[in-house]
Every structure is written in C-alpha cells, then in structure tokens.
Amino acid sequence: MINREQPVIDVDAPAVGRVPKGRDAHGRVRPGAGAVEQRRQTGERAARDSLKAQIAKLERELSAIVANSFPHIPAPEIDGAGGPGSGPRLLGLEELERSRDELAGRVQLLRRRAAARTEHERRAREQLERMKLEPGRYKFVRLPVSDLGQGGCGVWEVRPRLGLIGMLAGWWQLKLSSGCPLARGPRSTRDPAPPW
C-alpha cells in the first residue's frame, strides 16, 4: 500500500453516521445554520448595550442631584454585599436589569428629597422676606442660613434694638449673626499661673 492511499484517522472528526448540528455530511457549515445563533447573540448584545446606556444615564442623574444639593442631601447608601465572587465580572442581563431597577429607585428617592428640600428653602426665603418687612411680628425668631440653601453657620435673628429699652419700646430689628463660632483648642490641663 502506498502512503497516499493509507486511511487517515481524524481524531476531531465526528463519529461515523452522525452529522454535527449546522453542518452538512462533509462537515462544512450549512448556509443559514449560524444565522439563528448570530441573531440571538446580536439581540443579547443590543439588550446589554441598552441596559448599560440606561444605567449610565441614571448614574449621571443621581450624581447631578447629589452634587447640586450637597451637603443637604447625602448620597444614598449602597449595599456592599456582592457575595463571594464580587470582584470584577461581566454582568448577565438579569443582573444588569436588577442594577438598573435599584438605581432607578435611588434616583426617585433623591428626586423626592431634592423637591422637599427645594420647597423647604422656598418657604424659608419667604419667611425671611416677611421678617425683613415686619420684624416686630417675629420677635426672637431665628432662621439659619443653611435653611436658605446657603453655606456657613450664620443665623438671621429678630432682636430688640438697644436691648431691654428697645424691647420695651418695640424697636425690633433683623440681624445676621457673624457666622461660625471660633474654633477652640483643647483645654490645658495645667493650672493657670498665679495672679502675682
């Protein structure tokens, strides 16, 4: 027998009589057989891309709400329970949907908090205007500047002009405090020096 005529055994060839799925009797890929699988992969890729775009949009919105209302509205707590394999990984469609839904819930919560905070600041500004117009009706009322959406420790307060005399005479004025109290260092444990 000549070498060219010897039968060659192909280890990777399918068993005799069995034709692999999507192939013809000679092992060649049948036209159109991979189209279904390709469409499934394309659809899954499109769904994954859509979910990732929705998640990115929600994250941007969540960040914008927190940044615009800082420090009055803190970012919501995020569960850190990722399980044993919580390292970097490719999320499946179900996990992406769950992540999107959780993010949408957090965004809704922050929207409500931001709307409530905006309403609170609006009412505080209206009260400040009324206090400016008629300070006598708001005796000793204090309105922190943080309620107005401003930073700092200042407080608007209606006080009598000239102390007790102004209180008896009905002279009231609206004043803004000077701001935050001075920082004090730790108290010394040593005894004060004697007065002599």
C-alpha positions as CSV (number, residue, x, y, z in Angstrom):
1,M,0.0,0.0,0.0
2,I,1.3,3.4,-0.9
3,N,1.3,6.2,1.7
4,R,-1.2,8.3,-0.3
5,E,-3.7,5.5,-0.2
6,Q,-3.5,4.9,3.6
7,P,-6.6,5.9,5.5
8,V,-6.1,8.8,7.9
9,I,-7.9,8.8,11.2
10,D,-9.1,12.3,12.2
11,V,-9.4,12.5,16.0
12,D,-11.6,15.6,15.8
13,A,-13.9,14.2,13.2
14,P,-17.5,13.3,14.3
15,A,-18.4,9.7,14.8
16,V,-19.5,7.9,11.6
17,G,-23.1,8.4,10.7
18,R,-23.5,11.5,13.0
19,V,-23.6,14.9,11.4
20,P,-22.8,17.8,13.7
21,K,-25.6,20.4,14.1
22,G,-25.4,23.2,11.5
23,R,-23.1,21.1,9.2
24,D,-23.6,19.0,6.1
25,A,-22.5,15.4,5.6
26,H,-19.0,16.6,4.6
27,G,-18.6,18.7,7.8
28,R,-19.0,22.0,6.1
29,V,-21.1,24.7,7.7
30,R,-24.5,24.8,6.2
31,P,-25.6,28.2,4.9
32,G,-28.1,29.9,7.3
33,A,-27.5,27.5,10.2
34,G,-25.5,30.0,12.2
35,A,-27.9,32.8,11.5
36,V,-30.2,32.0,14.4
37,E,-27.3,31.9,16.8
38,Q,-25.9,35.1,15.4
39,R,-29.3,36.8,15.7
40,R,-29.6,35.6,19.3
41,Q,-26.1,37.0,20.1
42,T,-26.9,40.3,18.3
43,G,-30.1,40.7,20.2
44,E,-28.4,39.9,23.6
45,R,-25.7,42.4,22.8
46,A,-28.2,45.1,21.8
47,A,-30.1,44.4,25.1
48,R,-26.9,44.6,27.1
49,D,-25.9,47.9,25.4
50,S,-29.3,49.4,26.0
51,L,-29.2,48.4,29.7
52,K,-25.7,49.8,30.1
53,A,-26.8,53.1,28.5
54,Q,-29.8,53.3,30.8
55,I,-27.6,52.6,33.9
56,A,-25.1,55.3,32.8
57,K,-27.9,57.8,32.4
58,L,-29.3,57.0,35.8
59,E,-25.9,57.3,37.4
60,R,-25.3,60.7,35.8
61,E,-28.7,61.9,37.1
62,L,-28.0,60.5,40.6
63,S,-24.6,62.3,40.7
64,A,-26.1,65.6,39.4
65,I,-28.8,65.5,42.2
66,V,-26.3,64.8,44.9
67,A,-23.8,67.4,43.6
68,N,-26.5,70.1,43.2
69,S,-27.9,69.6,46.7
70,F,-24.7,68.9,48.6
71,P,-24.4,68.9,51.7
72,H,-28.1,68.9,52.4
73,I,-28.9,65.7,50.6
74,P,-26.4,62.9,51.1
75,A,-25.9,60.1,48.6
76,P,-27.9,57.0,49.4
77,E,-26.2,54.1,51.0
78,I,-25.2,51.3,48.6
79,D,-25.3,47.7,49.6
80,G,-21.8,46.3,49.6
81,A,-22.9,42.6,49.7
82,G,-21.6,41.3,46.4
83,G,-21.1,37.8,47.6
84,P,-18.0,35.6,47.4
85,G,-17.3,36.4,43.7
86,S,-17.9,40.1,44.0
87,G,-14.8,41.1,42.0
88,P,-14.8,42.5,38.5
89,R,-17.0,40.4,36.2
90,L,-19.3,40.7,33.2
91,L,-22.9,41.0,34.4
92,G,-25.7,39.0,32.9
93,L,-28.9,40.5,31.6
94,E,-30.8,39.8,34.8
95,E,-28.1,41.4,36.9
96,L,-28.0,44.4,34.7
97,E,-31.8,44.8,34.9
98,R,-31.6,44.4,38.7
99,S,-28.9,47.0,38.9
100,R,-30.9,49.4,36.6
101,D,-34.0,49.0,38.8
102,E,-32.1,49.6,42.0
103,L,-30.6,52.7,40.6
104,A,-33.9,54.0,39.3
105,G,-35.3,53.5,42.8
106,R,-32.4,55.5,44.3
107,V,-32.9,58.3,41.7
108,Q,-36.6,58.5,42.6
109,L,-35.8,58.7,46.3
110,L,-33.3,61.5,45.7
111,R,-35.7,63.4,43.4
112,R,-38.3,63.4,46.2
113,R,-35.7,64.6,48.8
114,A,-34.5,67.3,46.4
115,A,-38.0,68.5,45.8
116,A,-38.7,68.6,49.5
117,R,-35.5,70.5,50.2
118,T,-36.3,73.0,47.4
119,E,-39.7,73.6,49.0
120,H,-38.2,74.0,52.4
121,E,-35.7,76.6,51.1
122,R,-38.5,78.4,49.3
123,R,-40.6,78.7,52.5
124,A,-37.5,79.8,54.5
125,R,-36.8,82.6,51.9
126,E,-40.4,83.8,52.1
127,Q,-40.2,83.8,55.9
128,L,-37.0,85.9,55.7
129,E,-38.7,88.4,53.5
130,R,-41.6,88.7,56.0
131,M,-39.1,89.1,58.8
132,K,-37.5,91.9,57.0
133,L,-40.8,93.7,56.4
134,E,-42.3,93.3,59.9
135,P,-39.6,92.3,62.4
136,G,-42.0,93.1,65.3
137,R,-44.2,90.2,64.4
138,Y,-41.2,87.7,64.6
139,K,-39.7,88.6,68.0
140,F,-36.7,86.4,68.7
141,V,-37.3,84.2,65.7
142,R,-34.1,82.6,64.4
143,L,-33.6,81.4,60.8
144,P,-30.3,79.6,60.0
145,V,-28.7,80.4,56.6
146,S,-28.5,76.7,55.9
147,D,-32.3,76.7,55.7
148,L,-31.9,79.2,52.9
149,G,-29.6,76.8,51.0
150,Q,-26.5,78.8,51.8
151,G,-23.4,77.5,53.4
152,G,-22.0,78.6,56.7
153,C,-23.2,78.9,60.3
154,G,-24.9,82.3,60.2
155,V,-28.3,82.9,61.6
156,W,-30.9,85.6,60.9
157,E,-32.5,86.7,64.1
158,V,-35.0,89.3,65.1
159,R,-33.7,91.1,68.2
160,P,-34.6,94.3,70.1
161,R,-32.6,97.4,69.2
162,L,-30.8,98.7,72.2
163,G,-31.5,95.7,74.4
164,L,-34.2,96.0,77.1
165,I,-35.0,99.6,76.2
166,G,-35.7,98.6,72.6
167,M,-37.8,95.6,73.7
168,L,-40.0,97.9,75.9
169,A,-40.2,100.5,73.2
170,G,-41.0,97.9,70.5
171,W,-37.9,98.6,68.4
172,W,-37.1,95.3,66.7
173,Q,-34.5,94.6,64.0
174,L,-33.4,91.7,61.9
175,K,-29.7,90.9,62.2
176,L,-27.4,88.3,60.7
177,S,-25.0,86.7,63.1
178,S,-21.3,87.0,62.3
179,G,-21.0,83.3,61.4
180,C,-19.4,80.2,62.8
181,P,-18.1,80.2,66.4
182,L,-14.4,80.3,66.8
183,A,-12.6,77.0,67.0
184,R,-11.2,76.4,70.4
185,G,-8.2,74.2,71.0
186,P,-8.0,71.5,73.6
187,R,-8.2,72.8,77.2
188,S,-4.9,72.9,79.0
189,T,-4.6,70.5,81.9
190,R,-2.1,72.8,83.7
191,D,-3.2,75.0,86.4
192,P,-3.3,78.7,85.5
193,A,-0.5,80.9,86.6
194,P,-0.9,82.5,89.9
195,P,-2.0,86.2,89.7
196,W,1.1,87.6,91.4
